[in-house]
Amino acid sequence: MSKEEKMSRWGSEVLQAPVVADCWNRNVSAQSIVIVAHRSPDGDAVGSSLALHHHLRAMGLNSSVVLPDGFPAFFNWLPNADDIVLQDVEMERANALIAHAEVLWCLDFNGPKRAGQMEEVIRSSRAFKIVVDHHMEPELFADVLLSDPTCGSTCELIYGLIEAWYQQDSLSLETAQCLYTGMMTDTGSFRFSSVTGNTHRILGHLLDSGVNQAWIHEQVFGSNRIAKIQMQGFAMSEKLLVWPEHRTALISLTQAEMKRFDCQSGDTEGLVNQALALEGVEVAVFMKESEDGHVKMSFRSKGEYSVRDLVAEHFNGGGHRNAAGGILENTPMPVAIEFFQSLLKKWMPV
C-alpha cells in the first residue's frame, strides 16, 4: 500500500506525528482540554490518557481525564489515577466536561461507539477533536486523526507526539511510568509481533528517564488475590473447551461463577492468553456473562489468522488481527457457545 493510499484510508499515520503536533500547537491556548478513552479501559487506555494528562501539565496546561467506567485495581497506583472522572459514577460532571471542552483528545479507540454511553456526548461536543489510536478502520469523526494499526500501543504513538514537540528530553517520571505501563500491557510484556525496534528504542529512553520496569511489572502482575487464582484455576480445569481439529480453545464464565469467586475488575485478564498458550491451539476465546445478560468476548490468535474479521462479521466488534473483542447481546451463555461452535467449520476448517 502506498503512502498516499495509507493517508486516504487511515488519515494521518504515525509518520505524520509532526502534522498532528502542528494542529495541536494551533489550539494550545485552549483553557478546557479533556482526554477520553474507551469503555472497560485497559492499561493502554489508562496509561496513554494519564501520560498525556501529565505531559500537558508539564507544559503548563490544565486537562481532565474522563473514562466511561472503571479500570482494574492493579492500575490504581498510576500517578494521579484518582484524578480520573468516571462517567458511570459522575455522569453529570463527566458529560459537562466533554460537552464544554475546547479540545478533546480521543485515545485508544477508533470510533465514539467504543466509548459506550459517552458516544453521543463525544459526537455532539463542539471541541476540536484529535484522535490517537492504533486500531483498524478508524471512523473519520474527528478534526485530526493519528492512526497506525501496525503500532503496538497508543502509548507508543503518544511518545511519538512528544518527540514531534521536541520535548522527549524533558519527559517527567510520571509520564514515563504511564507510557511504559500502556506499552507493556498492550504488547503482552513486549512479546507480541507488533513490537519493533522503535518500541525498544522508546523503552530505552523511558528506562533512562527513571522508570523501574521490575517495580511496574510487580504492581500490575505480581499482586493476586487468592480468590482470583482460584477462579482462574476453576476456569482452566472446569470451563475449558478445546476443539483440536479446529485448533481452537474456549473458556467461559457465567455471572454466577464469577460471583462465586468474588470476581473483581481485571480478575479475568489473561485467561484468553492461557488458552492460546495450549499446545496446538491457534485461536482462543474467552466469554463472560455481563450483569445485563450480554456475553462479552475476547479473541486471540497466532500468526496470520485474523480474529478481527471473525469478530466484525459475527460479534459486533473489532480490534486487531491477533486480538479483538466482541459481544452477543441478550444471549444466554450456552447459546453463545453453541453459535461460536457452529462457525468453526467455516472459520477454522480441519
N, C-alpha and C positions, 0 to 999 in steps of 0.2 A: 504494500500500500504506500503510495507516495505521500510526501509531507502535505501536499495540498488536499489529498483525499482525507488524511487524518484530520486536518483542520476543519474540513467540511463536516465530517462525521462527529468529531468529538469537541469542536470548539478549540480553545487553547490547550495545547498539550504541555507536557512537563517542560519542554524546551522553551515554551513561551512564558515561563515564570516572570521574566522581566516585564512582559507586556501587562500581566496581571498586577505586578508591583506598581507599574506606572498608573494604571487605572485607580489603584488604591491611593496612590500619592495625591491624586486629584480630589480625593474625599477624606484626606487625613485630618482635616479640621473638624470633622463631624463630632458632635457632642454626645450622640446617642449611638453606641456601637453594640450590637448584640450578636452573639455567636450561638448557633444552634446545630444539633446533630440528630441522628436517627433515634427511633424508639428502641427500647431494650439496648441501651448503649453499651458497647464493649470497650475494651482497652484502647482501641484506636480512636473511637468516637470521643471518649472522655479525655484521653491523652492529648489528642490534637486540639480539642476545644480549650483545655486548660493551658496548653503550651502557647497557643495564640493569645489567650487571655493574659498570661504573664508577660509575653513579649510586648503586647500593646501597652501594658502598664509601664514596662521599662522604657517605652517610647514617650511616656508622659500622657498617655491616653486612658480614658475610662472605658471599660467594657463590661458587659454582663454575659454570663453563660446560661442558656436556657435549654433544658433537655426535656423530652416528653415524659420520661418516667425514670425510676431509679436504676442504679447500676450495682453490680456485685460489691459486697462489703470489702473485698480484698483490694479495691481501688480507693477506699476511703482515705488512705494515707497520702494520696497525691496532694501536692501543695495547693491549698485553697479549694479543695474539693467541696468544703462546706459552703462555699460561695455560690455554688450552682443552684439555680432555681429550677425546681421540678414542676412541670406543668400539671401533673396529676395530683400534686399536693397543694400548689398555689396557682390555680388556674387563672384567676383574675389578674394577678401580678404578672405571670408569665405572658399571657396574651397581650397585656398592655405594653410590656417591654418590646415585644416583637412588632406590634401594630404601630408603635411610635418611633421605632428605630430609624435613624438616618442611613446607617449602613448595616446590612445583615449578612454575616458570614455563615454560609451553609456548608458544613463539613461532614464528610464521610457518608453522604447519601446522594443518589443520582436523580432524585425527584422528591417533591414535597410529600408524596404519598408515603414514603418511608419514614416520615416524621409522625405518623399516626394521627392523633387528634390535633396536632399542631398544623396539619396540612393547610387548612383553609386560612388561618391567620398568617401563615407564611406567604401563601399565594396573594392574599389581599394587601399585605404590607406594602407601603409605597417606598420602602427603603431601597437604596442602591444595593443590589444583591450580588454577592460574589460566592461562587461555588468552588470548593476544592475537594476533589473526590477521585477515587480510583476504581469505581465500579463501572461495569459495561453499560452502554447505551444510555447515557445521561439525557434527561429531559431538558430541553432548552427553555427554562423558565426564568433564568437569572440574567443580569446585565453582563456579567463576566463569568466565564467557565474555564477552570483549570482542571482538566481531566486526563488521567493517564492510567488506563486499565492494566497496563503491564507493571505498574508500580506496586510494591508490596504493602504499602500503607499510606493513609492520608498524612500521617505524621512525617513521612519522608518528603511528601510534597510541601508541607508547611516549612520544613527545613529549607527546601529549595527556594521558597519565597523569601525567607530570611536572608539567604545568600543573595537573592536578587536585590534586596535592600542594602546589601553590603554590611550587614550587621551580625554576621555569624561569629565574629571575633568578640562580640560583646554579649554573647549568649549567657543568660543567667542560669544558675544551677537549677532553679525551679523549672524553667523552660526545658532545659536539657533532660531532666528527670521525666517530665511528661512525654517528651518526644521519644525517649528510649523505651518507655513503657508501651506506648502505642505500637512502635515498630516491633518490639519483642513479641507482643501478644498476637499481632496480625500476621506474623510470619512463622508462627509455631516455634518460637525461640530461634528464629533465623535458619530454619531447616527447609522452608518451602522453596519451590523453584523461582518464586518472584524475587528472591534475594539476589542482588547483583553486587558487582564491585563498588558501585556508587553507594549502595546500602552500607557496606563495610567501611567505606571512606567516611560516611557520616557518623557511623558508630565510633570510629576512632576519635573524631572531634568531640563527640559527646563524652567519651571517657576522659579525654584530655580536659574537658570542662568541669570535671569533678564528679561525674556520675559513678556511683558504686553499683556496678551491674549485679554483683552477687547479692547485695542487700535488697535490690529491687526484685530480683528473682525470688528471693525468700518471702518478701511481702506478698507477692502475687500467687506463688505456687507452693509455698512452704508452710502454710498455716491452715490445716484442715480440721474441721470438727469431726468427732467420731461418727456422728450421725451421717455426715456426708460420705465418709469412707464406706460405712455400712450400706448406704443406699447405692453407691456405685458398685459395690460387690454384689448386691442383690440384682442390680440391672444386668451385670455381665453374666451372672450364674443362672438367673431365672427368666430374664426377659430378652435374651439374645436369640435372634433367629438368623440362620445362615442358609443361603442357597448356593452351595458350592458350584453347581453347574452354571450359575449366573454370576459367580464371583462377587456376590453381594451379601452384606450383613445389615441387620436392622435391630435397633434397641428401642423399646417403647416404655413409657411410664405414664400411668394414669394419675389423676388428681389424688385418688385415694392412696395410691402407692407413695406418692411424694409426701403427702401429709403424714403417712406412717413414719417416715424418716425425718419429719420436721424440715422438709426441703426449703432452703432459702435461695435468694437470688445468687446465681453463679454456681450453685452446687452441682448442676448437671453439665457444667463446662468440661469439655474434654472427653465425654463419653463417646461421641461420634468418632473421635480420633482413635480411641481404644479399639473400637470395632474395625476401623480401617487398618489398624496395625496387625490384624489377624492374617495368618498365612493364607495366601490365595485370594484374599479379598481386594477388589479394586474399587468398589463403591460401597459406602457406608451411609446409613441414615439413622438419625435419632428423632423419634417422635415423642412429644409430650403434650398431654392434655391441659388446656388452659381452664381457668375457672369459669369462663363464659361458654364452654362447650366446643371450642375450636381445637384442632390438632395442629400444633406448630412443629415445623420440621427443619432439621439441619442436615445438609447433604455434603459429603466429602468424596473425592475421587483421586485416583492416582493417574499420572501420565496425561495422555491426550484426551481422556474421556471427559466430556463436558456435562457435569451435573446441572450447570446453569440452564442448558437447553431443556433438560427434563423438567426442571422446576418451572421455567417460564411457560411451558406448554400445558402442564397439568396441575400445578400447585400455586398459581398466582404469586410467584415470587421472582427472585433474581439473585444476582451476585456475581461470582467469578467462575471461571471454567472448572476449577477444582474445589470450590467452596461456595455453597449457595444456601438460601433459605426459602421456605415456602409455608403455605398454610392451607388447610381444608377447614372451611367454616362450618359450624353446626354439624359436625360429623363425629359419631362415636369411634373410639379407638379401633375396635375390631373391623369396622367398615373401612377405615383409613388404611389399615394394614392389608386387608383383602384387596383394596383398589391398587395399592402400590404393587402387590404381588402380581396382579393381572397385567401390569405394564412391563414386567421383567422380560417376557419373551421378545417384546419389540426392542426395548432399550438395552438389554443385556443378553443377547442371543447366546445359545450354548456354543 
